[in-house]
Amino acid sequence: MAEEAAKGGEDEQVVNPWEVTAKDGGKIDYDKLIEKFGCQRLDESLVQRVERLTGRSAHVFLRRGVFFAHRDFNEILDVFERGEKFFLYTGRGPSSEALHLGHLVPFMFTKFLQDVFKVPLVIQLTDDEKCMWKNLTVEESKRLARENAKDIIACGFDITRTFIFSDFSYVGGAFYENMVKVAKCVTFNKVVGIFGFTNEDHIGKISFPPVQAVPSFSSSFPHLFSGKDNLRCLIPCAIDQDPYFRMTRDVAPRIGYQKPALIESSFFPALQGETGKMSASDPNSAIYVTDSSKDIKNKVNRYAFSGGQDSIENHRKYGANLEVDIPVKYLGFFLEDDAELDHIKKEYGAGRMLTGEVKKRLIAVLSELVERHRKARALVTDEVVDAFMAVRPLPYMFS
């Protein structure tokens, strides 16, 4: 089952940490993905429970089903309801100078979780992974990690509850001890089955999964969690990262740790259509945090796939196909106002609103988001990055 989940049959979709392709170039079938991976769909009762326990409205990504699947999220809410603490763990593989909006999604949601639950957070920058997979030099991977850290910090994380680390800088000590414990529990056949490695892959790739596994364990961070070596962990991530944590959850009880819980998102679609996730190799497939308002306007108008009809007459008659319309899908991510989004869907779907009007609203929403991010990032100096990445106790971690 694990091998099927990672690789799929010849005519199946492929979803793993390095490749996302749908069957016959179509849409990702998330129901099949849930079934194959063995996770659970995140239902409305859990969303309502988050609101009840935190006294806050659910994040737009939660109430609109962007984060749609989970593993033991209900147990994390049990922990919180008992007045106990847990911690958050997420990460970024730094392979490009600038992030696109799809990269920001897990960090925007993680900030919400940190804010409402008031819990500590560790953010892993897997510069070692990208050095091995993208054929980058060690020096370039480390540089990109720091640049990406600035974009992550710009999302507004609380420095008193956040530790950001790069693997090249941090791995050692208790972290490495846990890596070895995990590695001893995972056979070569198992790692091939989960991740689809081949005989042509170098041994660095095959040995990497424990590195991404062990931030799930609080004992990997003795400077943060001294005396709290078995805290429960919640991992917000895109569902393509699930193979790492299926492995981790299998191993955890065997080495005396609790299984990490996950809350998993769908993929942010490319401008050209919902066939997987955006590609950093095609700059016109994505909106980047470095794009100007002019760039955003050009990309949305030229490349954002429309579900509108081929003529105004037909559009007024038949309306837009909202299932394939990318501007509507992007508004579903970033337009905060539920009433306005519902109005746009109703009017556009009925043909009373035109594609150009929907794109104009999207351009305004994205331009504001990117400009806000740009201003926040400009305030993140190298000294601020150093402060987030410093190995130090955080006195307010559990306040």
C-alpha positions, 0 to 999 in steps of 0.5 A: 500500500505504501509503495502504491501511495508513493508511485501509483500504477501506470495510469494512476496519479503520482503524489510524493515529496518530489513529484505531483502528477494527476492521471492523464493530466487531469485533477488530483483525486483527493478522495483516492489520495486519502484512501491510499495514504490512510489519512482521514478527511477533516470534517466540519465537526473538527472545524467547529471544535477548533472555533469552540476551543479557541474562541476564534473564527476558523482560518479561511484555509480551514473553513474552505477545505484547503486543509482537508485531511488529517492524522489524529488532529482530534487527539491534538484538540484533546490535548489542548482541551485538557490544558496540556501543551503540544508543539508545531513543526513545519518546514521548507525545502529552500530550492529557489530565491523567492517563494510563490504563493503556494509556498506561503500557504502552510506558513500562513496557516501555521501562524494561525495555529501558533496564534490561537493555540499559543504553542511553540513552533519549530521550522526546519529548512532542509538545505541538505535535502535540496543540495542532494535533490537539486544538485546545488552546492552546500554554500548555495543551499545554505544561502537560499535557506537564509533568504527563504527564512526571511520570507517565512519570518515575514509571515509574522511568527512570534519570535518568543515561541519560534525556532527556525533551523537549517539542517546544515547548521543544527544537525548533531547532538540529541537531534542526530541521536534520534535520527540514528534511532529512526534509521535503525527501524527503517529497512532499505526495502521499507524506504524504497517502498514508501518513497520509490527510490531506485538503484540509481538514487545516491545514498544521500537520498535514501538516508535523508528521511530520518532527518525530516522525521525527527523534528516530530520529537521534542527530545530533538530540541533539548534547548527548547523542551528540556524536561518535556521529552515526549510532547505531542507534535502537530505538523501542518503541511501539504499532503505530498509530505505525508510519506515522511510522516507515515514512516515517522508514525510507524517508527515513533512507538518503537523508539518510545515516542508519541506519533506526530499528528498531521493536518494536510492541505491540497495543492495550490494550483498553477495559473494554467489549471488545476493539474497539480502544484505550481512549478518553480521552473515555470515563472508564468505558472505562479505568482511570486512574492517578488512580483510587482503589481504590474507582473501580477496583473499581466500573469492573471490576465494572460495565464490564469485559466478561465472557466468563462465561455468563449463569447459574452453571449454564451457566457451570459447564457451558460455562465462560468464553469467554476470547477475549472476557473483558476481566478475563483480558486485563487479567490477561495484561498485569499479573499477573506470575505465569505459573503463576497466570495459567495456573491462572486461565485453566484454571479459568475456562475450564472453569467451575470459577472464576466471573467474580466471582472473576476480577474480584476478583483483577484489582481487587487487581492493578490497585489495587496497580499504581495505588497503587504508581504514585501513590506514585512520582509523588508524589515527582516534583517540578517540580525532578525534571521540570526535571532530566530535561528539562535540556539537559545531557550525561549522563556515564553515558550509555554506561557 
